């Protein structure tokens, strides 16, 4: 059995369309750049760890 909505909720006007701060292609580029940065940072940390491991100084 569905719960009826109160009258004030049913008469709420629709939200105006949201406005984005960046156009879609620029936002996609920002996301891709962040992902590439995270991957590179991870690879650098792993490379440093491997160098230290080969020296026998793993922390």
PDBQT receptor file of N, H, CA, C and O in Angstrom, charges set to zero:
ATOM      1  N   UNK A   1       0.851  -1.177   0.000  1.00  0.00    +0.000 N 
ATOM      2  CA  UNK A   1       0.000   0.000   0.000  1.00  0.00    +0.000 C 
ATOM      3  C   UNK A   1       0.895   1.236   0.000  1.00  0.00    +0.000 C 
ATOM      4  O   UNK A   1       1.647   1.434   0.954  1.00  0.00    +0.000 OA
ATOM      5  N   UNK A   2       0.840   2.080  -1.042  1.00  0.00    +0.000 N 
ATOM      6  H   UNK A   2       0.228   1.920  -1.817  1.00  0.00    +0.000 HD
ATOM      7  CA  UNK A   2       1.705   3.271  -1.095  1.00  0.00    +0.000 C 
ATOM      8  C   UNK A   2       1.289   4.320  -0.078  1.00  0.00    +0.000 C 
ATOM      9  O   UNK A   2       0.114   4.457   0.264  1.00  0.00    +0.000 OA
ATOM     10  N   UNK A   3       2.274   5.046   0.389  1.00  0.00    +0.000 N 
ATOM     11  H   UNK A   3       3.228   4.934   0.112  1.00  0.00    +0.000 HD
ATOM     12  CA  UNK A   3       2.027   6.126   1.351  1.00  0.00    +0.000 C 
ATOM     13  C   UNK A   3       1.721   7.395   0.565  1.00  0.00    +0.000 C 
ATOM     14  O   UNK A   3       2.522   7.788  -0.282  1.00  0.00    +0.000 OA
ATOM     15  N   UNK A   4       0.585   8.050   0.818  1.00  0.00    +0.000 N 
ATOM     16  H   UNK A   4      -0.066   7.731   1.507  1.00  0.00    +0.000 HD
ATOM     17  CA  UNK A   4       0.266   9.274   0.077  1.00  0.00    +0.000 C 
ATOM     18  C   UNK A   4       1.206  10.422   0.468  1.00  0.00    +0.000 C 
ATOM     19  O   UNK A   4       1.597  10.552   1.628  1.00  0.00    +0.000 OA
ATOM     20  N   UNK A   5       1.554  11.240  -0.511  1.00  0.00    +0.000 N 
ATOM     21  H   UNK A   5       1.236  11.134  -1.453  1.00  0.00    +0.000 HD
ATOM     22  CA  UNK A   5       2.432  12.389  -0.274  1.00  0.00    +0.000 C 
ATOM     23  C   UNK A   5       1.624  13.540   0.314  1.00  0.00    +0.000 C 
ATOM     24  O   UNK A   5       0.455  13.717  -0.027  1.00  0.00    +0.000 OA
ATOM     25  N   UNK A   6       2.241  14.321   1.195  1.00  0.00    +0.000 N 
ATOM     26  H   UNK A   6       3.191  14.178   1.473  1.00  0.00    +0.000 HD
ATOM     27  CA  UNK A   6       1.532  15.503   1.706  1.00  0.00    +0.000 C 
ATOM     28  C   UNK A   6       1.317  16.514   0.574  1.00  0.00    +0.000 C 
ATOM     29  O   UNK A   6       2.097  16.537  -0.379  1.00  0.00    +0.000 OA
ATOM     30  N   UNK A   7       0.291  17.336   0.658  1.00  0.00    +0.000 N 
ATOM     31  H   UNK A   7      -0.342  17.318   1.432  1.00  0.00    +0.000 HD
ATOM     32  CA  UNK A   7      -0.009  18.273  -0.435  1.00  0.00    +0.000 C 
ATOM     33  C   UNK A   7       1.112  19.265  -0.717  1.00  0.00    +0.000 C 
ATOM     34  O   UNK A   7       1.332  19.627  -1.873  1.00  0.00    +0.000 OA
ATOM     35  N   UNK A   8       1.823  19.710   0.310  1.00  0.00    +0.000 N 
ATOM     36  H   UNK A   8       1.644  19.416   1.249  1.00  0.00    +0.000 HD
ATOM     37  CA  UNK A   8       2.895  20.686   0.072  1.00  0.00    +0.000 C 
ATOM     38  C   UNK A   8       4.042  20.060  -0.708  1.00  0.00    +0.000 C 
ATOM     39  O   UNK A   8       4.748  20.770  -1.425  1.00  0.00    +0.000 OA
ATOM     40  N   UNK A   9       4.252  18.741  -0.588  1.00  0.00    +0.000 N 
ATOM     41  H   UNK A   9       3.679  18.164  -0.006  1.00  0.00    +0.000 HD
ATOM     42  CA  UNK A   9       5.332  18.074  -1.310  1.00  0.00    +0.000 C 
ATOM     43  C   UNK A   9       4.962  17.887  -2.774  1.00  0.00    +0.000 C 
ATOM     44  O   UNK A   9       5.811  18.027  -3.654  1.00  0.00    +0.000 OA
ATOM     45  N   UNK A  10       3.720  17.578  -3.033  1.00  0.00    +0.000 N 
ATOM     46  H   UNK A  10       3.031  17.464  -2.318  1.00  0.00    +0.000 HD
ATOM     47  CA  UNK A  10       3.274  17.322  -4.397  1.00  0.00    +0.000 C 
ATOM     48  C   UNK A  10       3.277  18.589  -5.230  1.00  0.00    +0.000 C 
ATOM     49  O   UNK A  10       3.423  18.518  -6.450  1.00  0.00    +0.000 OA
ATOM     50  N   UNK A  11       3.121  19.743  -4.604  1.00  0.00    +0.000 N 
ATOM     51  H   UNK A  11       3.003  19.801  -3.613  1.00  0.00    +0.000 HD
ATOM     52  CA  UNK A  11       3.050  20.991  -5.369  1.00  0.00    +0.000 C 
ATOM     53  C   UNK A  11       4.386  21.728  -5.432  1.00  0.00    +0.000 C 
ATOM     54  O   UNK A  11       4.425  22.895  -5.822  1.00  0.00    +0.000 OA
ATOM     55  N   UNK A  12       5.482  21.065  -5.054  1.00  0.00    +0.000 N 
ATOM     56  H   UNK A  12       5.450  20.117  -4.737  1.00  0.00    +0.000 HD
ATOM     57  CA  UNK A  12       6.794  21.701  -5.101  1.00  0.00    +0.000 C 
ATOM     58  C   UNK A  12       7.204  21.917  -6.560  1.00  0.00    +0.000 C 
ATOM     59  O   UNK A  12       7.135  20.982  -7.357  1.00  0.00    +0.000 OA
ATOM     60  N   UNK A  13       7.625  23.118  -6.920  1.00  0.00    +0.000 N 
ATOM     61  H   UNK A  13       7.681  23.878  -6.273  1.00  0.00    +0.000 HD
ATOM     62  CA  UNK A  13       8.027  23.350  -8.316  1.00  0.00    +0.000 C 
ATOM     63  C   UNK A  13       9.303  22.573  -8.652  1.00  0.00    +0.000 C 
ATOM     64  O   UNK A  13      10.105  22.251  -7.776  1.00  0.00    +0.000 OA
ATOM     65  N   UNK A  14       9.461  22.290  -9.914  1.00  0.00    +0.000 N 
ATOM     66  H   UNK A  14       8.810  22.552 -10.626  1.00  0.00    +0.000 HD
ATOM     67  CA  UNK A  14      10.640  21.552 -10.369  1.00  0.00    +0.000 C 
ATOM     68  C   UNK A  14      11.901  22.396 -10.169  1.00  0.00    +0.000 C 
ATOM     69  O   UNK A  14      11.866  23.624 -10.245  1.00  0.00    +0.000 OA
ATOM     70  N   UNK A  15      12.994  21.717  -9.917  1.00  0.00    +0.000 N 
ATOM     71  H   UNK A  15      13.022  20.719  -9.856  1.00  0.00    +0.000 HD
ATOM     72  CA  UNK A  15      14.273  22.414  -9.734  1.00  0.00    +0.000 C 
ATOM     73  C   UNK A  15      14.738  22.983 -11.079  1.00  0.00    +0.000 C 
ATOM     74  O   UNK A  15      14.552  22.343 -12.113  1.00  0.00    +0.000 OA
ATOM     75  N   UNK A  16      15.332  24.164 -11.077  1.00  0.00    +0.000 N 
ATOM     76  H   UNK A  16      15.483  24.685 -10.236  1.00  0.00    +0.000 HD
ATOM     77  CA  UNK A  16      15.887  24.678 -12.334  1.00  0.00    +0.000 C 
ATOM     78  C   UNK A  16      17.088  23.813 -12.744  1.00  0.00    +0.000 C 
ATOM     79  O   UNK A  16      17.710  23.184 -11.888  1.00  0.00    +0.000 OA
ATOM     80  N   UNK A  17      17.416  23.775 -14.018  1.00  0.00    +0.000 N 
ATOM     81  H   UNK A  17      16.910  24.286 -14.713  1.00  0.00    +0.000 HD
ATOM     82  CA  UNK A  17      18.551  22.955 -14.448  1.00  0.00    +0.000 C 
ATOM     83  C   UNK A  17      19.844  23.440 -13.796  1.00  0.00    +0.000 C 
ATOM     84  O   UNK A  17      20.080  24.640 -13.654  1.00  0.00    +0.000 OA
ATOM     85  N   UNK A  18      20.670  22.477 -13.407  1.00  0.00    +0.000 N 
ATOM     86  H   UNK A  18      20.478  21.502 -13.522  1.00  0.00    +0.000 HD
ATOM     87  CA  UNK A  18      21.922  22.851 -12.748  1.00  0.00    +0.000 C 
ATOM     88  C   UNK A  18      22.910  23.403 -13.764  1.00  0.00    +0.000 C 
ATOM     89  O   UNK A  18      22.851  23.077 -14.950  1.00  0.00    +0.000 OA
ATOM     90  N   UNK A  19      23.806  24.233 -13.287  1.00  0.00    +0.000 N 
ATOM     91  H   UNK A  19      23.853  24.497 -12.324  1.00  0.00    +0.000 HD
ATOM     92  CA  UNK A  19      24.805  24.840 -14.151  1.00  0.00    +0.000 C 
ATOM     93  C   UNK A  19      26.163  24.303 -13.738  1.00  0.00    +0.000 C 
ATOM     94  O   UNK A  19      26.535  24.392 -12.568  1.00  0.00    +0.000 OA
ATOM     95  N   UNK A  20      26.906  23.746 -14.682  1.00  0.00    +0.000 N 
ATOM     96  H   UNK A  20      26.604  23.674 -15.633  1.00  0.00    +0.000 HD
ATOM     97  CA  UNK A  20      28.204  23.161 -14.413  1.00  0.00    +0.000 C 
ATOM     98  C   UNK A  20      29.281  24.236 -14.459  1.00  0.00    +0.000 C 
ATOM     99  O   UNK A  20      29.169  25.209 -15.205  1.00  0.00    +0.000 OA
ATOM    100  N   UNK A  21      30.322  24.052 -13.657  1.00  0.00    +0.000 N 
ATOM    101  H   UNK A  21      30.412  23.261 -13.051  1.00  0.00    +0.000 HD
ATOM    102  CA  UNK A  21      31.425  25.006 -13.651  1.00  0.00    +0.000 C 
ATOM    103  C   UNK A  21      32.349  24.810 -14.840  1.00  0.00    +0.000 C 
ATOM    104  O   UNK A  21      32.979  25.760 -15.305  1.00  0.00    +0.000 OA
ATOM    105  N   UNK A  22      32.432  23.570 -15.336  1.00  0.00    +0.000 N 
ATOM    106  H   UNK A  22      31.920  22.798 -14.959  1.00  0.00    +0.000 HD
ATOM    107  CA  UNK A  22      33.294  23.249 -16.472  1.00  0.00    +0.000 C 
ATOM    108  C   UNK A  22      32.479  22.574 -17.553  1.00  0.00    +0.000 C 
ATOM    109  O   UNK A  22      31.543  21.831 -17.256  1.00  0.00    +0.000 OA
ATOM    110  N   UNK A  23      32.826  22.825 -18.814  1.00  0.00    +0.000 N 
ATOM    111  H   UNK A  23      33.587  23.428 -19.056  1.00  0.00    +0.000 HD
ATOM    112  CA  UNK A  23      32.169  22.062 -19.874  1.00  0.00    +0.000 C 
ATOM    113  C   UNK A  23      32.588  20.588 -19.809  1.00  0.00    +0.000 C 
ATOM    114  O   UNK A  23      33.640  20.265 -19.258  1.00  0.00    +0.000 OA
ATOM    115  N   UNK A  24      31.774  19.710 -20.365  1.00  0.00    +0.000 N 
ATOM    116  H   UNK A  24      30.919  19.973 -20.813  1.00  0.00    +0.000 HD
ATOM    117  CA  UNK A  24      31.995  18.263 -20.266  1.00  0.00    +0.000 C 
ATOM    118  C   UNK A  24      33.379  17.825 -20.765  1.00  0.00    +0.000 C 
ATOM    119  O   UNK A  24      34.021  17.029 -20.080  1.00  0.00    +0.000 OA
ATOM    120  N   UNK A  25      33.876  18.296 -21.917  1.00  0.00    +0.000 N 
ATOM    121  H   UNK A  25      33.354  18.943 -22.474  1.00  0.00    +0.000 HD
ATOM    122  CA  UNK A  25      35.207  17.835 -22.356  1.00  0.00    +0.000 C 
ATOM    123  C   UNK A  25      36.325  18.242 -21.391  1.00  0.00    +0.000 C 
ATOM    124  O   UNK A  25      37.261  17.474 -21.167  1.00  0.00    +0.000 OA
ATOM    125  N   UNK A  26      36.229  19.436 -20.826  1.00  0.00    +0.000 N 
ATOM    126  H   UNK A  26      35.469  20.060 -21.008  1.00  0.00    +0.000 HD
ATOM    127  CA  UNK A  26      37.256  19.887 -19.885  1.00  0.00    +0.000 C 
ATOM    128  C   UNK A  26      37.173  19.095 -18.578  1.00  0.00    +0.000 C 
ATOM    129  O   UNK A  26      38.200  18.778 -17.977  1.00  0.00    +0.000 OA
ATOM    130  N   UNK A  27      35.969  18.782 -18.146  1.00  0.00    +0.000 N 
ATOM    131  H   UNK A  27      35.136  19.040 -18.634  1.00  0.00    +0.000 HD
ATOM    132  CA  UNK A  27      35.803  17.977 -16.944  1.00  0.00    +0.000 C 
ATOM    133  C   UNK A  27      36.357  16.570 -17.158  1.00  0.00    +0.000 C 
ATOM    134  O   UNK A  27      36.991  16.006 -16.266  1.00  0.00    +0.000 OA
ATOM    135  N   UNK A  28      36.117  16.006 -18.343  1.00  0.00    +0.000 N 
ATOM    136  H   UNK A  28      35.602  16.464 -19.068  1.00  0.00    +0.000 HD
ATOM    137  CA  UNK A  28      36.648  14.682 -18.665  1.00  0.00    +0.000 C 
ATOM    138  C   UNK A  28      38.169  14.715 -18.671  1.00  0.00    +0.000 C 
ATOM    139  O   UNK A  28      38.814  13.780 -18.196  1.00  0.00    +0.000 OA
ATOM    140  N   UNK A  29      38.745  15.786 -19.205  1.00  0.00    +0.000 N 
ATOM    141  H   UNK A  29      38.222  16.546 -19.590  1.00  0.00    +0.000 HD
ATOM    142  CA  UNK A  29      40.204  15.939 -19.215  1.00  0.00    +0.000 C 
ATOM    143  C   UNK A  29      40.743  16.059 -17.793  1.00  0.00    +0.000 C 
ATOM    144  O   UNK A  29      41.802  15.513 -17.484  1.00  0.00    +0.000 OA
ATOM    145  N   UNK A  30      40.036  16.753 -16.942  1.00  0.00    +0.000 N 
ATOM    146  H   UNK A  30      39.175  17.196 -17.193  1.00  0.00    +0.000 HD
ATOM    147  CA  UNK A  30      40.436  16.887 -15.541  1.00  0.00    +0.000 C 
ATOM    148  C   UNK A  30      40.422  15.528 -14.839  1.00  0.00    +0.000 C 
ATOM    149  O   UNK A  30      41.344  15.200 -14.093  1.00  0.00    +0.000 OA
ATOM    150  N   UNK A  31      39.377  14.746 -15.081  1.00  0.00    +0.000 N 
ATOM    151  H   UNK A  31      38.628  15.013 -15.688  1.00  0.00    +0.000 HD
ATOM    152  CA  UNK A  31      39.305  13.414 -14.480  1.00  0.00    +0.000 C 
ATOM    153  C   UNK A  31      40.420  12.509 -15.005  1.00  0.00    +0.000 C 
ATOM    154  O   UNK A  31      41.044  11.778 -14.236  1.00  0.00    +0.000 OA
ATOM    155  N   UNK A  32      40.663  12.558 -16.291  1.00  0.00    +0.000 N 
ATOM    156  H   UNK A  32      40.157  13.152 -16.916  1.00  0.00    +0.000 HD
ATOM    157  CA  UNK A  32      41.717  11.737 -16.877  1.00  0.00    +0.000 C 
ATOM    158  C   UNK A  32      43.084  12.148 -16.335  1.00  0.00    +0.000 C 
ATOM    159  O   UNK A  32      43.909  11.286 -16.030  1.00  0.00    +0.000 OA
ATOM    160  N   UNK A  33      43.333  13.442 -16.212  1.00  0.00    +0.000 N 
ATOM    161  H   UNK A  33      42.662  14.142 -16.460  1.00  0.00    +0.000 HD
ATOM    162  CA  UNK A  33      44.597  13.920 -15.654  1.00  0.00    +0.000 C 
ATOM    163  C   UNK A  33      44.793  13.472 -14.216  1.00  0.00    +0.000 C 
ATOM    164  O   UNK A  33      45.901  13.104 -13.825  1.00  0.00    +0.000 OA
ATOM    165  N   UNK A  34      43.731  13.500 -13.430  1.00  0.00    +0.000 N 
ATOM    166  H   UNK A  34      42.831  13.800 -13.748  1.00  0.00    +0.000 HD
ATOM    167  CA  UNK A  34      43.825  13.035 -12.051  1.00  0.00    +0.000 C 
ATOM    168  C   UNK A  34      44.119  11.547 -11.975  1.00  0.00    +0.000 C 
ATOM    169  O   UNK A  34      44.904  11.102 -11.137  1.00  0.00    +0.000 OA
ATOM    170  N   UNK A  35      43.488  10.785 -12.849  1.00  0.00    +0.000 N 
ATOM    171  H   UNK A  35      42.850  11.146 -13.530  1.00  0.00    +0.000 HD
ATOM    172  CA  UNK A  35      43.717   9.349 -12.870  1.00  0.00    +0.000 C 
ATOM    173  C   UNK A  35      45.149   9.025 -13.295  1.00  0.00    +0.000 C 
ATOM    174  O   UNK A  35      45.792   8.158 -12.705  1.00  0.00    +0.000 OA
ATOM    175  N   UNK A  36      45.641   9.712 -14.307  1.00  0.00    +0.000 N 
ATOM    176  H   UNK A  36      45.119  10.417 -14.787  1.00  0.00    +0.000 HD
ATOM    177  CA  UNK A  36      47.026   9.507 -14.749  1.00  0.00    +0.000 C 
ATOM    178  C   UNK A  36      47.994   9.882 -13.631  1.00  0.00    +0.000 C 
ATOM    179  O   UNK A  36      48.987   9.186 -13.419  1.00  0.00    +0.000 OA
ATOM    180  N   UNK A  37      47.722  10.963 -12.920  1.00  0.00    +0.000 N 
ATOM    181  H   UNK A  37      46.915  11.528 -13.093  1.00  0.00    +0.000 HD
ATOM    182  CA  UNK A  37      48.575  11.364 -11.810  1.00  0.00    +0.000 C 
ATOM    183  C   UNK A  37      48.606  10.323 -10.703  1.00  0.00    +0.000 C 
ATOM    184  O   UNK A  37      49.665  10.048 -10.139  1.00  0.00    +0.000 OA
ATOM    185  N   UNK A  38      47.461   9.747 -10.389  1.00  0.00    +0.000 N 
ATOM    186  H   UNK A  38      46.601   9.970 -10.847  1.00  0.00    +0.000 HD
ATOM    187  CA  UNK A  38      47.420   8.707  -9.358  1.00  0.00    +0.000 C 
ATOM    188  C   UNK A  38      48.194   7.462  -9.779  1.00  0.00    +0.000 C 
ATOM    189  O   UNK A  38      48.904   6.865  -8.970  1.00  0.00    +0.000 OA
ATOM    190  N   UNK A  39      48.058   7.076 -11.035  1.00  0.00    +0.000 N 
ATOM    191  H   UNK A  39      47.481   7.561 -11.692  1.00  0.00    +0.000 HD
ATOM    192  CA  UNK A  39      48.783   5.905 -11.528  1.00  0.00    +0.000 C 
ATOM    193  C   UNK A  39      50.283   6.162 -11.501  1.00  0.00    +0.000 C 
ATOM    194  O   UNK A  39      51.052   5.302 -11.072  1.00  0.00    +0.000 OA
ATOM    195  N   UNK A  40      50.702   7.335 -11.954  1.00  0.00    +0.000 N 
ATOM    196  H   UNK A  40      50.077   8.033 -12.303  1.00  0.00    +0.000 HD
ATOM    197  CA  UNK A  40      52.132   7.653 -11.945  1.00  0.00    +0.000 C 
ATOM    198  C   UNK A  40      52.687   7.701 -10.524  1.00  0.00    +0.000 C 
ATOM    199  O   UNK A  40      53.788   7.209 -10.275  1.00  0.00    +0.000 OA
ATOM    200  N   UNK A  41      51.950   8.279  -9.605  1.00  0.00    +0.000 N 
ATOM    201  H   UNK A  41      51.056   8.679  -9.807  1.00  0.00    +0.000 HD
ATOM    202  CA  UNK A  41      52.414   8.338  -8.220  1.00  0.00    +0.000 C 
ATOM    203  C   UNK A  41      52.551   6.936  -7.631  1.00  0.00    +0.000 C 
ATOM    204  O   UNK A  41      53.497   6.655  -6.895  1.00  0.00    +0.000 OA
ATOM    205  N   UNK A  42      51.606   6.065  -7.956  1.00  0.00    +0.000 N 
ATOM    206  H   UNK A  42      50.837   6.293  -8.554  1.00  0.00    +0.000 HD
ATOM    207  CA  UNK A  42      51.687   4.685  -7.475  1.00  0.00    +0.000 C 
ATOM    208  C   UNK A  42      52.903   3.971  -8.055  1.00  0.00    +0.000 C 
ATOM    209  O   UNK A  42      53.602   3.251  -7.343  1.00  0.00    +0.000 OA
ATOM    210  N   UNK A  43      53.155   4.171  -9.341  1.00  0.00    +0.000 N 
ATOM    211  H   UNK A  43      52.587   4.757  -9.919  1.00  0.00    +0.000 HD
ATOM    212  CA  UNK A  43      54.313   3.538  -9.977  1.00  0.00    +0.000 C 
ATOM    213  C   UNK A  43      55.622   4.048  -9.387  1.00  0.00    +0.000 C 
ATOM    214  O   UNK A  43      56.562   3.272  -9.216  1.00  0.00    +0.000 OA
ATOM    215  N   UNK A  44      55.698   5.325  -9.077  1.00  0.00    +0.000 N 
ATOM    216  H   UNK A  44      54.935   5.955  -9.216  1.00  0.00    +0.000 HD
ATOM    217  CA  UNK A  44      56.901   5.878  -8.467  1.00  0.00    +0.000 C 
ATOM    218  C   UNK A  44      57.129   5.276  -7.085  1.00  0.00    +0.000 C 
ATOM    219  O   UNK A  44      58.257   4.929  -6.736  1.00  0.00    +0.000 OA
ATOM    220  N   UNK A  45      56.067   5.151  -6.301  1.00  0.00    +0.000 N 
ATOM    221  H   UNK A  45      55.150   5.432  -6.584  1.00  0.00    +0.000 HD
ATOM    222  CA  UNK A  45      56.211   4.562  -4.960  1.00  0.00    +0.000 C 
ATOM    223  C   UNK A  45      56.647   3.106  -5.052  1.00  0.00    +0.000 C 
ATOM    224  O   UNK A  45      57.502   2.661  -4.286  1.00  0.00    +0.000 OA
ATOM    225  N   UNK A  46      56.065   2.366  -5.985  1.00  0.00    +0.000 N 
ATOM    226  H   UNK A  46      55.371   2.727  -6.608  1.00  0.00    +0.000 HD
ATOM    227  CA  UNK A  46      56.457   0.963  -6.157  1.00  0.00    +0.000 C 
ATOM    228  C   UNK A  46      57.901   0.867  -6.621  1.00  0.00    +0.000 C 
ATOM    229  O   UNK A  46      58.638  -0.007  -6.166  1.00  0.00    +0.000 OA
ATOM    230  N   UNK A  47      58.318   1.760  -7.527  1.00  0.00    +0.000 N 
ATOM    231  H   UNK A  47      57.719   2.470  -7.897  1.00  0.00    +0.000 HD
ATOM    232  CA  UNK A  47      59.708   1.742  -7.994  1.00  0.00    +0.000 C 
ATOM    233  C   UNK A  47      60.679   2.040  -6.853  1.00  0.00    +0.000 C 
ATOM    234  O   UNK A  47      61.713   1.384  -6.733  1.00  0.00    +0.000 OA
ATOM    235  N   UNK A  48      60.356   3.011  -6.027  1.00  0.00    +0.000 N 
ATOM    236  H   UNK A  48      59.515   3.544  -6.125  1.00  0.00    +0.000 HD
ATOM    237  CA  UNK A  48      61.209   3.324  -4.874  1.00  0.00    +0.000 C 
ATOM    238  C   UNK A  48      61.271   2.126  -3.933  1.00  0.00    +0.000 C 
ATOM    239  O   UNK A  48      62.340   1.787  -3.425  1.00  0.00    +0.000 OA
ATOM    240  N   UNK A  49      60.138   1.493  -3.703  1.00  0.00    +0.000 N 
ATOM    241  H   UNK A  49      59.270   1.769  -4.115  1.00  0.00    +0.000 HD
ATOM    242  CA  UNK A  49      60.105   0.344  -2.818  1.00  0.00    +0.000 C 
ATOM    243  C   UNK A  49      60.947  -0.799  -3.380  1.00  0.00    +0.000 C 
ATOM    244  O   UNK A  49      61.657  -1.470  -2.630  1.00  0.00    +0.000 OA
ATOM    245  N   UNK A  50      60.875  -1.028  -4.690  1.00  0.00    +0.000 N 
ATOM    246  H   UNK A  50      60.299  -0.483  -5.299  1.00  0.00    +0.000 HD
ATOM    247  CA  UNK A  50      61.667  -2.101  -5.301  1.00  0.00    +0.000 C 
ATOM    248  C   UNK A  50      63.167  -1.829  -5.194  1.00  0.00    +0.000 C 
ATOM    249  O   UNK A  50      63.948  -2.747  -4.941  1.00  0.00    +0.000 OA
ATOM    250  N   UNK A  51      63.569  -0.582  -5.385  1.00  0.00    +0.000 N 
ATOM    251  H   UNK A  51      62.935   0.163  -5.591  1.00  0.00    +0.000 HD
ATOM    252  CA  UNK A  51      64.988  -0.229  -5.241  1.00  0.00    +0.000 C 
ATOM    253  C   UNK A  51      65.441  -0.481  -3.812  1.00  0.00    +0.000 C 
ATOM    254  O   UNK A  51      66.513  -1.046  -3.594  1.00  0.00    +0.000 OA
ATOM    255  N   UNK A  52      64.651  -0.075  -2.849  1.00  0.00    +0.000 N 
ATOM    256  H   UNK A  52      63.780   0.385  -3.026  1.00  0.00    +0.000 HD
ATOM    257  CA  UNK A  52      65.004  -0.291  -1.444  1.00  0.00    +0.000 C 
ATOM    258  C   UNK A  52      65.003  -1.786  -1.107  1.00  0.00    +0.000 C 
ATOM    259  O   UNK A  52      65.824  -2.241  -0.311  1.00  0.00    +0.000 OA
ATOM    260  N   UNK A  53      64.102  -2.536  -1.697  1.00  0.00    +0.000 N 
ATOM    261  H   UNK A  53      63.435  -2.166  -2.343  1.00  0.00    +0.000 HD
ATOM    262  CA  UNK A  53      64.016  -3.975  -1.442  1.00  0.00    +0.000 C 
ATOM    263  C   UNK A  53      65.260  -4.695  -1.968  1.00  0.00    +0.000 C 
ATOM    264  O   UNK A  53      65.778  -5.614  -1.333  1.00  0.00    +0.000 OA
ATOM    265  N   UNK A  54      65.725  -4.261  -3.137  1.00  0.00    +0.000 N 
ATOM    266  H   UNK A  54      65.304  -3.515  -3.653  1.00  0.00    +0.000 HD
ATOM    267  CA  UNK A  54      66.934  -4.881  -3.695  1.00  0.00    +0.000 C 
ATOM    268  C   UNK A  54      68.162  -4.571  -2.852  1.00  0.00    +0.000 C 
ATOM    269  O   UNK A  54      69.105  -5.361  -2.813  1.00  0.00    +0.000 OA
ATOM    270  N   UNK A  55      68.156  -3.430  -2.181  1.00  0.00    +0.000 N 
ATOM    271  H   UNK A  55      67.390  -2.788  -2.213  1.00  0.00    +0.000 HD
ATOM    272  CA  UNK A  55      69.272  -3.071  -1.283  1.00  0.00    +0.000 C 
ATOM    273  C   UNK A  55      69.130  -3.742   0.070  1.00  0.00    +0.000 C 
ATOM    274  O   UNK A  55      70.068  -3.714   0.866  1.00  0.00    +0.000 OA
ATOM    275  N   UNK A  56      67.996  -4.340   0.350  1.00  0.00    +0.000 N 
ATOM    276  H   UNK A  56      67.234  -4.363  -0.296  1.00  0.00    +0.000 HD
ATOM    277  CA  UNK A  56      67.771  -4.961   1.647  1.00  0.00    +0.000 C 
ATOM    278  C   UNK A  56      67.346  -3.981   2.715  1.00  0.00    +0.000 C 
ATOM    279  O   UNK A  56      67.502  -4.265   3.902  1.00  0.00    +0.000 OA
ATOM    280  N   UNK A  57      66.822  -2.853   2.335  1.00  0.00    +0.000 N 
ATOM    281  H   UNK A  57      66.695  -2.622   1.370  1.00  0.00    +0.000 HD
ATOM    282  CA  UNK A  57      66.419  -1.830   3.313  1.00  0.00    +0.000 C 
ATOM    283  C   UNK A  57      64.905  -1.563   3.234  1.00  0.00    +0.000 C 
ATOM    284  O   UNK A  57      64.466  -0.413   3.253  1.00  0.00    +0.000 OA
ATOM    285  N   UNK A  58      64.129  -2.632   3.145  1.00  0.00    +0.000 N 
ATOM    286  H   UNK A  58      64.486  -3.566   3.130  1.00  0.00    +0.000 HD
ATOM    287  CA  UNK A  58      62.682  -2.451   3.072  1.00  0.00    +0.000 C 
ATOM    288  C   UNK A  58      62.163  -1.950   4.402  1.00  0.00    +0.000 C 
ATOM    289  O   UNK A  58      62.569  -2.454   5.450  1.00  0.00    +0.000 OA
ATOM    290  N   UNK A  59      61.297  -0.994   4.386  1.00  0.00    +0.000 N 
ATOM    291  H   UNK A  59      60.967  -0.585   3.536  1.00  0.00    +0.000 HD
ATOM    292  CA  UNK A  59      60.749  -0.456   5.628  1.00  0.00    +0.000 C 
ATOM    293  C   UNK A  59      59.472  -1.138   5.964  1.00  0.00    +0.000 C 
ATOM    294  O   UNK A  59      58.852  -0.823   6.980  1.00  0.00    +0.000 OA
TER     295      UNK A  59
